[in-house]
Amino acid sequence: MVDLKSQYNKIKAEVDEGIRQVIDSTAFIKGPKVKEFEQHLAHYLGIKHVISCGNGTDALQVAMMSLGLKPGDEVITTSFTFIATAEVIALLGLTPVVVDVNPDTYNIDPDSIRKAITANTKAIVPVHLFGQCAPMEEIMNIAKEYNLFVIEDNAQAIGADYIFDDGSKKKSGTIGNIGCTSFFPSKNLGAFGDGGALFTDDDKIAEQARAVVNHGMKIRYYHDYIGVNSRLDSIQAAILDVKLKHLDEYAFARNSAAEFYDNAFANHPNITTPKRYSKSSHVFHQYTLKLKNANRISLQEHLKGLGIPMMIYYPVPLHMQKAYKSERYQKGDFPVTEYLSESVFSLPMHTELSVEQLEYITKGVLSFFK
């Protein structure tokens, strides 16, 4: 699904030099490379503060801790996402409230958010799924109306632009009170290990988040908050700093691959290609299609026989997961999410796909229907 080795080979000299500098300095934790990367990423995103941490799941947890959410508070998010989005809500004793999504973009539906708000609702967590932004202008209007926090789960869409009604743009993850991302190796901006970060323009939230990721300390051995130990190590920061320079180039390569797929599957009776949301650019963390009137597992086995990987993101919605079953939800409550979970499939999507590889993949998919 990804080709990290080929991507590394293109930037090997820069990456190796960055790693060497960290090893020579022996500043492995919270070293200068971490601060440099945070500053460079903040500049790229056009935001005041970037706080790095150990992984994307930690970023979401730290965001909620930094906003002062308390056990029993309700947090609205989508049922069609990776489990981490709801996992941290439950771990903190908060109440996850899941809602349905748009059938074309797969992102959270604002009307469903509005219907789910109660007196206990304190925050909304939109997920920018598969590489394009959720409808943030509508979400921010709802949040303002009900005095709610907005935490953007930006693990899959770093570098995407959101376009407001007035024509202005902001990077995904920089619109709400706080944004979170993951640097898992397969992400668009991926480390060679684990890592994550939070983004905010709010000085107070940033100050608290920096303390929370470091055991709740502002001053060493003086603990002002309940905190965690979640740090991006210096070697990962050095690698990410190199890859950040290429992030827009990577997005262009992913879009080129997506256009090839689009053309190959255009107007196919059994395949629906991904829709582009008019108010967002797309960075194609995944290329995810919908399958109609065909067996998805049979397609997966067919492609496996040809040496072509195919993934299903996500086969079980949050509200139907064993760990998150609740009396408030029943099968059928979120028809769009449940339909997508039964019909979507994702093809290889990364920066190193060649025309020859794309031709082989698309011909392999099309041969299943002959």
N, C-alpha and C positions, 0 to 999 in steps of 0.2 A: 504493500500500500504506500510505502515511502521508500526513498533511496537516499539515506543519510550519508552513505559512504561516498557516493558520487558528488553530493553537495559539499562534503568536507574536502574532497580532493581539489575542488576549485578554489578554496580559500585556505588551503593547508598551511601555506607559509605564514599568513596573518594569524591564524589560530595558534599554530605552534609557537610563534613568537610571543603571543599574549600569555600562553601557559608558561613559557620559559621565564617571562618576567615575574610572574607570580611566584614560581618556585624559587627564583633567585632572591626575591624579597622576603620569602617565608611568611608573608602576611596573608595567611590562608583564610582567616575569618574576619569579616568586616574590614578588609584591607582597602587600599586606595582604589583598586580596580572596581570594587563594588560601588563606591561613591561616584567614580567616573561614569560607570554604566548607568546609574540612577539619573545622573545629570543629563547624559546624552539621550536617554529614553524620555525624560521629561521634556526636553527641547523638541524631540521628534513629535511627541503627542501634543505639544502646546499646552502643557499643564504645569502647575507650580511644584507639585510634590510627587515623587515616585518613592515608595517604600518597598524594598525587595524583601522576600521571605523565602521559606523553604520549599513551597510548592503552591499550586493553584488552590488546592483545598484549604490550606492554611490561610491563603489570602482572603477567601470568603469568610472564614471563621474570625480572623482578626478584624475584618471590616465590621462584622456584626458586634464584636466586643467593643470596638472603638466608638460605635454609635450608641453604646449604652443600652442595647436591647436586653430585656429581662425575661426570665422564664414565664411562659404563658403568653407572651406577645406573639401575635400572628404575623407571619411573613408569607406574602403571596409570590408564587413562582409558577413556572410551567411544569406540566407533567411529562413533557417530551424533551428530556435532557439527560445528561449523564448524572449519576446518582449523587455526586459530590455537591451539587447545588442544594439538594434537600438534606443531605447528610449532616452538614454543619448546623443547619437550622435545628435539627433534632438533637444533635450532640450538646447544644447550648441550652436545651430545655425549652426552646421556642417551639411554636406550633407551625409546621409547614402546611400551607393552604395552596393546593395546586389548581390550575385552571387550564383551559383548552388553548389551542394554537390556531394560527391562520393556515388554511390548507395549502396555500401556494408558497409561502415563505417559511413555514414550519415554526415561526416565531410567535411569542406570546400574544394573545388577542386582548386588546385594551377593553373591549366591551365585557369580556369575561372577568377581567381584573375588577372592573367597577362593580359587577354583580357580587363579587366575593368579599368586598370590604365590609368589615364589621367595626364595632367600637373597640375591638382588641387589635385591629390591624395597625402595624407600626412601620412596615417596610414592604417594598416590592423589589424582587430580584428578576429583572428581565435577562434572558440569556440570548446573546447574539449568536444564534446557532448556525453552524456550518460555514460561517464566513461573512454574513451580512447582518446589519443592525436590526434590532427590534424597533418597533414604531415609537421612538423615544420622545418625540414632541407630544404625542398623545399621552404617553405614560407620565411625562413630567407635569403635564396639565392636571392629570388625575392626582398625582402626588401633592401638588400645590393645593388643590381643592380640599384634600383630606388631611393635609399636614403629615405626609408620610415620607420616610427616607427612601431613596432609590440606590440600590447597589447593583451595578452592572457586572454580570458574569461575562467577561470578555475573553475567555480562554480560547475561543475559536475564531475571533475576528480582529485581532490586533492589526492595526494599519488601515482598517476600513474607515471610510468617511460617512458621516451622517449629514444629510442636507435638510436644513430647516425650510419652512415655508417661505421665509424671507430671502432664501438663497444662500445664507451663511452656512458654513460647514464646521463640524467638530469631529475629532477622532472618536471612534468607538471607545467606550470606557472612560470618557472625560466629561460626560453629560450629566450624570447623576451626582449624588453626594460623594460617592466613592466608586471606583471601578477596580476590578480584580482580573488578573490573568494568570495563566500557567505557562511555564517554560519547559514543559515535558518535551522530550526530544522530537516527537512527531509534530509538535505545534508549528505554526508558520514562523514564529520566532522561538526556536527550540534550543535548549542547552544540550550538553553531553552528559546530563544527569538530570536531577530534579531542580525545580526552582519556581518561583512565582513572584508577583508584585501587586501592589495596590497603587492607585492613582487618585489624587484629589487636589482641588484648588483651595480647600478649606484648611487654614493653618492649624486650627484647634484639632480637627480630625487627624491631620498628619502628625502632629505632636503626640497624640495619644497612640496612634498606630505604631509609630517608631518605638514607643515605650512598650507596647503590648508584645511586639515581636521579640523583644529583648528582656523577657522575664518581668515586664512591667516597670522597668527602670528608666528614669531620665538621667539620674546620676548613679554611678556604680554603687551597688549595695544599698541603694535607697529605692524601695519598691512602692511606687504610688498607685499602681493598678495590679489587678490579677492579670498575669501575662502568660506567655508561652515562650518556648525556645524555637524560633523559626527564622533561620538565616540563609541567605544565598551565599554560597562560598565564593571565594575570590577567583578560583579557576573558572567556575561557571560564568561569573560576571565578565571575565576576560573574553570568553568564547562568545557570549551574547553580544558584547560590545562590537565584536567583528561582524557578527551576523546582522546586527541592527543596520549597518551601513548598506546591506543588500536587501533589506526587507521589501522595499518597493519593487525592486527587480524581481524578487521571488513572487510577489503578488501578480506582476505582469506575466510571468511564466505560467502561473496557475490559471490565470484568465485565458491565456492562449490555449492551454490544454482543455479548459472548459468549453471554449468555442469549437474546438475540434469535436469533442463529444456531442455538443449541441447539434452540429451539422450532420453528424453520423446518425443520430437518432431522431432527427426532425420528422414530425408527423408519423412516427411509428405507432401502430395501433395498440401496442402492448406497453409502451414506455412513455412516461411523461418526464421531460427534462426539467431541471430546476428553474423556477421563475426568479427573475431579478426584481427586487423591491425598488421602486422608483426613487425612494428617498435615501438610498444607501448604495455605496459602491460594494463590490463583492471581492473578497480575498480568497475564496474557495479553500477553506480548511478541508472540507470534504466536497466531493461532487456526488450529490445524492439524488437519485431518480425514484419515481414511483412505478411499480409494476402492476399491470392490469391483465386480468384473465390469463394468468400464467402462474406456475408454481415456483415460488422464490427459492426454496431449498433445492429443487431440481436444477434451477439456473445456477445456483452456487456450486453444485456438484459438477455441472457441465463445465463451468469455468475452471474449477479446480483441476479437472482432467486436462485442461489446456495450459495449466500453469499460471492462470490469471487469478489473483486474489480478489475476493469480493467480501465486503463487510456489511453488517446490518446494524445501523445506528438509529434507533434503539429498539430491540425486539420486545421489551416489556416496559410499559409506561410506569412512571413513579407510583401512581395510585393503585397499581396492580402488583407492585413488588411486595414480596412476603414481609419484609422488614417494615414497610410503610403502609400496610393495609389499615384502613380506618373505617369505622362504621359510617362516617359521613360520605364515603364514596362507594359507588357500586360500578360494576362493569356496565358500560353504556352511558355513563355520566359525561364522558368526554369523547364524543364520537370521532372528531377529527384526529385527536391524538391516537386513539385506538386504531383507526384506519391506517394512519401513517406507520404505526408500529408493525402492522401486518403487511405493508406493501412497499416500504422504502428499501433501497439497497444502494450501496456506495461502491464506486469503482476507484482504482488507484488514482491518487491526486497528489502530486508533489512537483518540485521545481525542476526535476531532471528528466521528465518524460520526453522522449524523442518522438518524432513523427512515426517512425517505424513501430515503436511500442504502442502508440495510440492506435495505429492502424490494426495491429494485432489484437489489441483489447476489444476494439469496437467490432471487428469482424467476428471475434469469438462470441461476443454477446449476440450479435445478429444471427449467427449460425444456429443458436438455440431455437429460434423461432421457425426454422425452415422445415 
